[in-house]
Amino acid sequence: MNGKEVRATLARNIKAFRGNRNWSQADLAEKSGLSIVYLSDIERGNKWPYLDTMLKLASAFNIEIYELIKPEHTMPPTIASIITKYTDEAASIFAKSIETTEKNISQALTTLRNHYLSTTSP
């Protein structure tokens, strides 16, 4: 990974960490002691922060410093994503349940019909 890619990863991760916490740049600026203008430059990939700045950012997010530049960093799930996941799973289970119920009812009706026809035949 080259410097430009690391800078892009840093910018993406800072935005993601902020978004995951529902923080504005002003919120992060207050928590890290950095200016909004400087944070904006970092997030746009225009500035490369010094190590002490990265430490301030990591501290504000309560993460390890390497997580700021980790390319495959996976963000913790948000409540909305968890609800969406479980809603989708519940809908799938419900749909399968209805399908199974309809199949069982159809089989039961077929069995009743066959039984009725066999007992009423001369």
Chimera marker file (.cmm) of the C-alpha trace (Angstrom):
<marker_set name="trace">
<marker id="1" x="0.000" y="0.000" z="0.000" r="1" g="1" b="0" radius="0.5"/>
<marker id="2" x="1.408" y="3.395" z="-0.934" r="1" g="1" b="0" radius="0.5"/>
<marker id="3" x="1.129" y="6.669" z="0.971" r="1" g="1" b="0" radius="0.5"/>
<marker id="4" x="-1.842" y="7.882" z="-1.045" r="1" g="1" b="0" radius="0.5"/>
<marker id="5" x="-3.764" y="4.673" z="-0.273" r="1" g="1" b="0" radius="0.5"/>
<marker id="6" x="-2.931" y="4.923" z="3.435" r="1" g="1" b="0" radius="0.5"/>
<marker id="7" x="-4.141" y="8.531" z="3.470" r="1" g="1" b="0" radius="0.5"/>
<marker id="8" x="-7.382" y="7.512" z="1.730" r="1" g="1" b="0" radius="0.5"/>
<marker id="9" x="-7.870" y="4.667" z="4.221" r="1" g="1" b="0" radius="0.5"/>
<marker id="10" x="-7.277" y="7.042" z="7.128" r="1" g="1" b="0" radius="0.5"/>
<marker id="11" x="-9.816" y="9.504" z="5.735" r="1" g="1" b="0" radius="0.5"/>
<marker id="12" x="-12.393" y="6.746" z="5.139" r="1" g="1" b="0" radius="0.5"/>
<marker id="13" x="-11.894" y="5.272" z="8.617" r="1" g="1" b="0" radius="0.5"/>
<marker id="14" x="-12.195" y="8.624" z="10.395" r="1" g="1" b="0" radius="0.5"/>
<marker id="15" x="-15.446" y="9.330" z="8.535" r="1" g="1" b="0" radius="0.5"/>
<marker id="16" x="-16.692" y="5.838" z="9.360" r="1" g="1" b="0" radius="0.5"/>
<marker id="17" x="-15.787" y="6.102" z="13.042" r="1" g="1" b="0" radius="0.5"/>
<marker id="18" x="-17.540" y="9.480" z="13.215" r="1" g="1" b="0" radius="0.5"/>
<marker id="19" x="-20.570" y="8.177" z="11.368" r="1" g="1" b="0" radius="0.5"/>
<marker id="20" x="-20.804" y="5.116" z="13.564" r="1" g="1" b="0" radius="0.5"/>
<marker id="21" x="-20.981" y="7.383" z="16.596" r="1" g="1" b="0" radius="0.5"/>
<marker id="22" x="-23.238" y="9.933" z="14.894" r="1" g="1" b="0" radius="0.5"/>
<marker id="23" x="-20.580" y="12.593" z="15.474" r="1" g="1" b="0" radius="0.5"/>
<marker id="24" x="-20.175" y="15.678" z="13.361" r="1" g="1" b="0" radius="0.5"/>
<marker id="25" x="-16.739" y="17.060" z="12.596" r="1" g="1" b="0" radius="0.5"/>
<marker id="26" x="-17.437" y="19.612" z="15.329" r="1" g="1" b="0" radius="0.5"/>
<marker id="27" x="-18.043" y="16.784" z="17.817" r="1" g="1" b="0" radius="0.5"/>
<marker id="28" x="-14.760" y="15.123" z="16.879" r="1" g="1" b="0" radius="0.5"/>
<marker id="29" x="-12.939" y="18.457" z="16.981" r="1" g="1" b="0" radius="0.5"/>
<marker id="30" x="-14.180" y="19.050" z="20.516" r="1" g="1" b="0" radius="0.5"/>
<marker id="31" x="-13.281" y="15.548" z="21.701" r="1" g="1" b="0" radius="0.5"/>
<marker id="32" x="-9.837" y="15.500" z="20.046" r="1" g="1" b="0" radius="0.5"/>
<marker id="33" x="-8.804" y="19.124" z="20.536" r="1" g="1" b="0" radius="0.5"/>
<marker id="34" x="-8.265" y="19.582" z="16.789" r="1" g="1" b="0" radius="0.5"/>
<marker id="35" x="-9.756" y="22.233" z="14.568" r="1" g="1" b="0" radius="0.5"/>
<marker id="36" x="-12.683" y="21.451" z="12.275" r="1" g="1" b="0" radius="0.5"/>
<marker id="37" x="-10.740" y="22.833" z="9.305" r="1" g="1" b="0" radius="0.5"/>
<marker id="38" x="-7.821" y="20.497" z="10.012" r="1" g="1" b="0" radius="0.5"/>
<marker id="39" x="-10.125" y="17.497" z="10.471" r="1" g="1" b="0" radius="0.5"/>
<marker id="40" x="-11.864" y="18.339" z="7.219" r="1" g="1" b="0" radius="0.5"/>
<marker id="41" x="-8.510" y="18.427" z="5.424" r="1" g="1" b="0" radius="0.5"/>
<marker id="42" x="-7.573" y="15.033" z="6.872" r="1" g="1" b="0" radius="0.5"/>
<marker id="43" x="-10.936" y="13.517" z="5.914" r="1" g="1" b="0" radius="0.5"/>
<marker id="44" x="-10.572" y="14.818" z="2.367" r="1" g="1" b="0" radius="0.5"/>
<marker id="45" x="-7.062" y="13.371" z="2.169" r="1" g="1" b="0" radius="0.5"/>
<marker id="46" x="-5.479" y="16.818" z="1.798" r="1" g="1" b="0" radius="0.5"/>
<marker id="47" x="-3.454" y="16.633" z="5.016" r="1" g="1" b="0" radius="0.5"/>
<marker id="48" x="-1.427" y="13.871" z="6.566" r="1" g="1" b="0" radius="0.5"/>
<marker id="49" x="-1.577" y="14.139" z="10.373" r="1" g="1" b="0" radius="0.5"/>
<marker id="50" x="1.432" y="13.856" z="12.629" r="1" g="1" b="0" radius="0.5"/>
<marker id="51" x="1.613" y="10.926" z="15.004" r="1" g="1" b="0" radius="0.5"/>
<marker id="52" x="0.492" y="13.019" z="17.992" r="1" g="1" b="0" radius="0.5"/>
<marker id="53" x="-2.593" y="14.069" z="16.005" r="1" g="1" b="0" radius="0.5"/>
<marker id="54" x="-3.377" y="10.446" z="15.216" r="1" g="1" b="0" radius="0.5"/>
<marker id="55" x="-3.036" y="9.655" z="18.914" r="1" g="1" b="0" radius="0.5"/>
<marker id="56" x="-5.564" y="12.393" z="19.711" r="1" g="1" b="0" radius="0.5"/>
<marker id="57" x="-7.973" y="10.971" z="17.129" r="1" g="1" b="0" radius="0.5"/>
<marker id="58" x="-7.560" y="7.407" z="18.397" r="1" g="1" b="0" radius="0.5"/>
<marker id="59" x="-8.079" y="8.603" z="21.959" r="1" g="1" b="0" radius="0.5"/>
<marker id="60" x="-11.223" y="10.517" z="20.991" r="1" g="1" b="0" radius="0.5"/>
<marker id="61" x="-12.633" y="7.382" z="19.356" r="1" g="1" b="0" radius="0.5"/>
<marker id="62" x="-11.354" y="5.173" z="22.203" r="1" g="1" b="0" radius="0.5"/>
<marker id="63" x="-9.556" y="2.887" z="19.740" r="1" g="1" b="0" radius="0.5"/>
<marker id="64" x="-6.006" y="1.767" z="19.087" r="1" g="1" b="0" radius="0.5"/>
<marker id="65" x="-4.065" y="4.042" z="16.744" r="1" g="1" b="0" radius="0.5"/>
<marker id="66" x="-3.514" y="1.307" z="14.133" r="1" g="1" b="0" radius="0.5"/>
<marker id="67" x="-7.280" y="1.074" z="13.631" r="1" g="1" b="0" radius="0.5"/>
<marker id="68" x="-7.196" y="4.497" z="11.987" r="1" g="1" b="0" radius="0.5"/>
<marker id="69" x="-5.166" y="3.156" z="9.060" r="1" g="1" b="0" radius="0.5"/>
<marker id="70" x="-6.238" y="-0.477" z="9.022" r="1" g="1" b="0" radius="0.5"/>
<marker id="71" x="-7.495" y="-1.049" z="5.456" r="1" g="1" b="0" radius="0.5"/>
<marker id="72" x="-9.841" y="-3.923" z="6.127" r="1" g="1" b="0" radius="0.5"/>
<marker id="73" x="-11.206" y="-2.306" z="9.229" r="1" g="1" b="0" radius="0.5"/>
<marker id="74" x="-14.730" y="-3.420" z="9.906" r="1" g="1" b="0" radius="0.5"/>
<marker id="75" x="-16.855" y="-0.982" z="11.770" r="1" g="1" b="0" radius="0.5"/>
<marker id="76" x="-18.941" y="-2.223" z="14.668" r="1" g="1" b="0" radius="0.5"/>
<marker id="77" x="-22.552" y="-2.623" z="13.654" r="1" g="1" b="0" radius="0.5"/>
<marker id="78" x="-24.945" y="0.206" z="14.245" r="1" g="1" b="0" radius="0.5"/>
<marker id="79" x="-28.287" y="-0.361" z="15.920" r="1" g="1" b="0" radius="0.5"/>
<marker id="80" x="-29.993" y="0.308" z="12.582" r="1" g="1" b="0" radius="0.5"/>
<marker id="81" x="-27.928" y="-2.344" z="10.796" r="1" g="1" b="0" radius="0.5"/>
<marker id="82" x="-28.635" y="-4.874" z="13.554" r="1" g="1" b="0" radius="0.5"/>
<marker id="83" x="-32.373" y="-4.163" z="13.410" r="1" g="1" b="0" radius="0.5"/>
<marker id="84" x="-32.334" y="-4.432" z="9.614" r="1" g="1" b="0" radius="0.5"/>
<marker id="85" x="-30.470" y="-7.747" z="9.771" r="1" g="1" b="0" radius="0.5"/>
<marker id="86" x="-32.869" y="-9.267" z="12.284" r="1" g="1" b="0" radius="0.5"/>
<marker id="87" x="-35.911" y="-7.841" z="10.528" r="1" g="1" b="0" radius="0.5"/>
<marker id="88" x="-34.766" y="-9.456" z="7.292" r="1" g="1" b="0" radius="0.5"/>
<marker id="89" x="-34.119" y="-12.755" z="9.079" r="1" g="1" b="0" radius="0.5"/>
<marker id="90" x="-37.509" y="-12.627" z="10.806" r="1" g="1" b="0" radius="0.5"/>
<marker id="91" x="-39.249" y="-11.890" z="7.497" r="1" g="1" b="0" radius="0.5"/>
<marker id="92" x="-37.479" y="-14.853" z="5.910" r="1" g="1" b="0" radius="0.5"/>
<marker id="93" x="-38.466" y="-17.156" z="8.768" r="1" g="1" b="0" radius="0.5"/>
<marker id="94" x="-42.040" y="-15.883" z="8.644" r="1" g="1" b="0" radius="0.5"/>
<marker id="95" x="-42.214" y="-16.442" z="4.869" r="1" g="1" b="0" radius="0.5"/>
<marker id="96" x="-40.909" y="-20.000" z="5.256" r="1" g="1" b="0" radius="0.5"/>
<marker id="97" x="-43.388" y="-20.597" z="8.068" r="1" g="1" b="0" radius="0.5"/>
<marker id="98" x="-46.290" y="-19.445" z="5.911" r="1" g="1" b="0" radius="0.5"/>
<marker id="99" x="-45.041" y="-21.576" z="3.025" r="1" g="1" b="0" radius="0.5"/>
<marker id="100" x="-44.770" y="-24.613" z="5.306" r="1" g="1" b="0" radius="0.5"/>
<marker id="101" x="-48.203" y="-23.928" z="6.805" r="1" g="1" b="0" radius="0.5"/>
<marker id="102" x="-49.796" y="-23.594" z="3.358" r="1" g="1" b="0" radius="0.5"/>
<marker id="103" x="-48.105" y="-26.829" z="2.271" r="1" g="1" b="0" radius="0.5"/>
<marker id="104" x="-49.309" y="-28.636" z="5.405" r="1" g="1" b="0" radius="0.5"/>
<marker id="105" x="-52.868" y="-27.331" z="4.960" r="1" g="1" b="0" radius="0.5"/>
<marker id="106" x="-52.841" y="-28.408" z="1.315" r="1" g="1" b="0" radius="0.5"/>
<marker id="107" x="-51.608" y="-31.880" z="2.273" r="1" g="1" b="0" radius="0.5"/>
<marker id="108" x="-54.212" y="-32.152" z="5.042" r="1" g="1" b="0" radius="0.5"/>
<marker id="109" x="-57.021" y="-31.137" z="2.678" r="1" g="1" b="0" radius="0.5"/>
<marker id="110" x="-55.814" y="-33.633" z="0.081" r="1" g="1" b="0" radius="0.5"/>
<marker id="111" x="-55.747" y="-36.369" z="2.711" r="1" g="1" b="0" radius="0.5"/>
<marker id="112" x="-59.250" y="-35.448" z="3.923" r="1" g="1" b="0" radius="0.5"/>
<marker id="113" x="-60.552" y="-35.320" z="0.363" r="1" g="1" b="0" radius="0.5"/>
<marker id="114" x="-59.014" y="-38.706" z="-0.462" r="1" g="1" b="0" radius="0.5"/>
<marker id="115" x="-60.337" y="-40.196" z="2.784" r="1" g="1" b="0" radius="0.5"/>
<marker id="116" x="-63.825" y="-38.743" z="2.178" r="1" g="1" b="0" radius="0.5"/>
<marker id="117" x="-63.883" y="-39.977" z="-1.429" r="1" g="1" b="0" radius="0.5"/>
<marker id="118" x="-62.750" y="-43.454" z="-0.412" r="1" g="1" b="0" radius="0.5"/>
<marker id="119" x="-65.399" y="-43.779" z="2.341" r="1" g="1" b="0" radius="0.5"/>
<marker id="120" x="-68.257" y="-42.452" z="0.224" r="1" g="1" b="0" radius="0.5"/>
<marker id="121" x="-67.569" y="-44.551" z="-2.834" r="1" g="1" b="0" radius="0.5"/>
<marker id="122" x="-70.130" y="-47.329" z="-3.474" r="1" g="1" b="0" radius="0.5"/>
<link id1="1" id2="2" r="1" g="1" b="0" radius="0.2"/>
<link id1="2" id2="3" r="1" g="1" b="0" radius="0.2"/>
<link id1="3" id2="4" r="1" g="1" b="0" radius="0.2"/>
<link id1="4" id2="5" r="1" g="1" b="0" radius="0.2"/>
<link id1="5" id2="6" r="1" g="1" b="0" radius="0.2"/>
<link id1="6" id2="7" r="1" g="1" b="0" radius="0.2"/>
<link id1="7" id2="8" r="1" g="1" b="0" radius="0.2"/>
<link id1="8" id2="9" r="1" g="1" b="0" radius="0.2"/>
<link id1="9" id2="10" r="1" g="1" b="0" radius="0.2"/>
<link id1="10" id2="11" r="1" g="1" b="0" radius="0.2"/>
<link id1="11" id2="12" r="1" g="1" b="0" radius="0.2"/>
<link id1="12" id2="13" r="1" g="1" b="0" radius="0.2"/>
<link id1="13" id2="14" r="1" g="1" b="0" radius="0.2"/>
<link id1="14" id2="15" r="1" g="1" b="0" radius="0.2"/>
<link id1="15" id2="16" r="1" g="1" b="0" radius="0.2"/>
<link id1="16" id2="17" r="1" g="1" b="0" radius="0.2"/>
<link id1="17" id2="18" r="1" g="1" b="0" radius="0.2"/>
<link id1="18" id2="19" r="1" g="1" b="0" radius="0.2"/>
<link id1="19" id2="20" r="1" g="1" b="0" radius="0.2"/>
<link id1="20" id2="21" r="1" g="1" b="0" radius="0.2"/>
<link id1="21" id2="22" r="1" g="1" b="0" radius="0.2"/>
<link id1="22" id2="23" r="1" g="1" b="0" radius="0.2"/>
<link id1="23" id2="24" r="1" g="1" b="0" radius="0.2"/>
<link id1="24" id2="25" r="1" g="1" b="0" radius="0.2"/>
<link id1="25" id2="26" r="1" g="1" b="0" radius="0.2"/>
<link id1="26" id2="27" r="1" g="1" b="0" radius="0.2"/>
<link id1="27" id2="28" r="1" g="1" b="0" radius="0.2"/>
<link id1="28" id2="29" r="1" g="1" b="0" radius="0.2"/>
<link id1="29" id2="30" r="1" g="1" b="0" radius="0.2"/>
<link id1="30" id2="31" r="1" g="1" b="0" radius="0.2"/>
<link id1="31" id2="32" r="1" g="1" b="0" radius="0.2"/>
<link id1="32" id2="33" r="1" g="1" b="0" radius="0.2"/>
<link id1="33" id2="34" r="1" g="1" b="0" radius="0.2"/>
<link id1="34" id2="35" r="1" g="1" b="0" radius="0.2"/>
<link id1="35" id2="36" r="1" g="1" b="0" radius="0.2"/>
<link id1="36" id2="37" r="1" g="1" b="0" radius="0.2"/>
<link id1="37" id2="38" r="1" g="1" b="0" radius="0.2"/>
<link id1="38" id2="39" r="1" g="1" b="0" radius="0.2"/>
<link id1="39" id2="40" r="1" g="1" b="0" radius="0.2"/>
<link id1="40" id2="41" r="1" g="1" b="0" radius="0.2"/>
<link id1="41" id2="42" r="1" g="1" b="0" radius="0.2"/>
<link id1="42" id2="43" r="1" g="1" b="0" radius="0.2"/>
<link id1="43" id2="44" r="1" g="1" b="0" radius="0.2"/>
<link id1="44" id2="45" r="1" g="1" b="0" radius="0.2"/>
<link id1="45" id2="46" r="1" g="1" b="0" radius="0.2"/>
<link id1="46" id2="47" r="1" g="1" b="0" radius="0.2"/>
<link id1="47" id2="48" r="1" g="1" b="0" radius="0.2"/>
<link id1="48" id2="49" r="1" g="1" b="0" radius="0.2"/>
<link id1="49" id2="50" r="1" g="1" b="0" radius="0.2"/>
<link id1="50" id2="51" r="1" g="1" b="0" radius="0.2"/>
<link id1="51" id2="52" r="1" g="1" b="0" radius="0.2"/>
<link id1="52" id2="53" r="1" g="1" b="0" radius="0.2"/>
<link id1="53" id2="54" r="1" g="1" b="0" radius="0.2"/>
<link id1="54" id2="55" r="1" g="1" b="0" radius="0.2"/>
<link id1="55" id2="56" r="1" g="1" b="0" radius="0.2"/>
<link id1="56" id2="57" r="1" g="1" b="0" radius="0.2"/>
<link id1="57" id2="58" r="1" g="1" b="0" radius="0.2"/>
<link id1="58" id2="59" r="1" g="1" b="0" radius="0.2"/>
<link id1="59" id2="60" r="1" g="1" b="0" radius="0.2"/>
<link id1="60" id2="61" r="1" g="1" b="0" radius="0.2"/>
<link id1="61" id2="62" r="1" g="1" b="0" radius="0.2"/>
<link id1="62" id2="63" r="1" g="1" b="0" radius="0.2"/>
<link id1="63" id2="64" r="1" g="1" b="0" radius="0.2"/>
<link id1="64" id2="65" r="1" g="1" b="0" radius="0.2"/>
<link id1="65" id2="66" r="1" g="1" b="0" radius="0.2"/>
<link id1="66" id2="67" r="1" g="1" b="0" radius="0.2"/>
<link id1="67" id2="68" r="1" g="1" b="0" radius="0.2"/>
<link id1="68" id2="69" r="1" g="1" b="0" radius="0.2"/>
<link id1="69" id2="70" r="1" g="1" b="0" radius="0.2"/>
<link id1="70" id2="71" r="1" g="1" b="0" radius="0.2"/>
<link id1="71" id2="72" r="1" g="1" b="0" radius="0.2"/>
<link id1="72" id2="73" r="1" g="1" b="0" radius="0.2"/>
<link id1="73" id2="74" r="1" g="1" b="0" radius="0.2"/>
<link id1="74" id2="75" r="1" g="1" b="0" radius="0.2"/>
<link id1="75" id2="76" r="1" g="1" b="0" radius="0.2"/>
<link id1="76" id2="77" r="1" g="1" b="0" radius="0.2"/>
<link id1="77" id2="78" r="1" g="1" b="0" radius="0.2"/>
<link id1="78" id2="79" r="1" g="1" b="0" radius="0.2"/>
<link id1="79" id2="80" r="1" g="1" b="0" radius="0.2"/>
<link id1="80" id2="81" r="1" g="1" b="0" radius="0.2"/>
<link id1="81" id2="82" r="1" g="1" b="0" radius="0.2"/>
<link id1="82" id2="83" r="1" g="1" b="0" radius="0.2"/>
<link id1="83" id2="84" r="1" g="1" b="0" radius="0.2"/>
<link id1="84" id2="85" r="1" g="1" b="0" radius="0.2"/>
<link id1="85" id2="86" r="1" g="1" b="0" radius="0.2"/>
<link id1="86" id2="87" r="1" g="1" b="0" radius="0.2"/>
<link id1="87" id2="88" r="1" g="1" b="0" radius="0.2"/>
<link id1="88" id2="89" r="1" g="1" b="0" radius="0.2"/>
<link id1="89" id2="90" r="1" g="1" b="0" radius="0.2"/>
<link id1="90" id2="91" r="1" g="1" b="0" radius="0.2"/>
<link id1="91" id2="92" r="1" g="1" b="0" radius="0.2"/>
<link id1="92" id2="93" r="1" g="1" b="0" radius="0.2"/>
<link id1="93" id2="94" r="1" g="1" b="0" radius="0.2"/>
<link id1="94" id2="95" r="1" g="1" b="0" radius="0.2"/>
<link id1="95" id2="96" r="1" g="1" b="0" radius="0.2"/>
<link id1="96" id2="97" r="1" g="1" b="0" radius="0.2"/>
<link id1="97" id2="98" r="1" g="1" b="0" radius="0.2"/>
<link id1="98" id2="99" r="1" g="1" b="0" radius="0.2"/>
<link id1="99" id2="100" r="1" g="1" b="0" radius="0.2"/>
<link id1="100" id2="101" r="1" g="1" b="0" radius="0.2"/>
<link id1="101" id2="102" r="1" g="1" b="0" radius="0.2"/>
<link id1="102" id2="103" r="1" g="1" b="0" radius="0.2"/>
<link id1="103" id2="104" r="1" g="1" b="0" radius="0.2"/>
<link id1="104" id2="105" r="1" g="1" b="0" radius="0.2"/>
<link id1="105" id2="106" r="1" g="1" b="0" radius="0.2"/>
<link id1="106" id2="107" r="1" g="1" b="0" radius="0.2"/>
<link id1="107" id2="108" r="1" g="1" b="0" radius="0.2"/>
<link id1="108" id2="109" r="1" g="1" b="0" radius="0.2"/>
<link id1="109" id2="110" r="1" g="1" b="0" radius="0.2"/>
<link id1="110" id2="111" r="1" g="1" b="0" radius="0.2"/>
<link id1="111" id2="112" r="1" g="1" b="0" radius="0.2"/>
<link id1="112" id2="113" r="1" g="1" b="0" radius="0.2"/>
<link id1="113" id2="114" r="1" g="1" b="0" radius="0.2"/>
<link id1="114" id2="115" r="1" g="1" b="0" radius="0.2"/>
<link id1="115" id2="116" r="1" g="1" b="0" radius="0.2"/>
<link id1="116" id2="117" r="1" g="1" b="0" radius="0.2"/>
<link id1="117" id2="118" r="1" g="1" b="0" radius="0.2"/>
<link id1="118" id2="119" r="1" g="1" b="0" radius="0.2"/>
<link id1="119" id2="120" r="1" g="1" b="0" radius="0.2"/>
<link id1="120" id2="121" r="1" g="1" b="0" radius="0.2"/>
<link id1="121" id2="122" r="1" g="1" b="0" radius="0.2"/>
</marker_set>
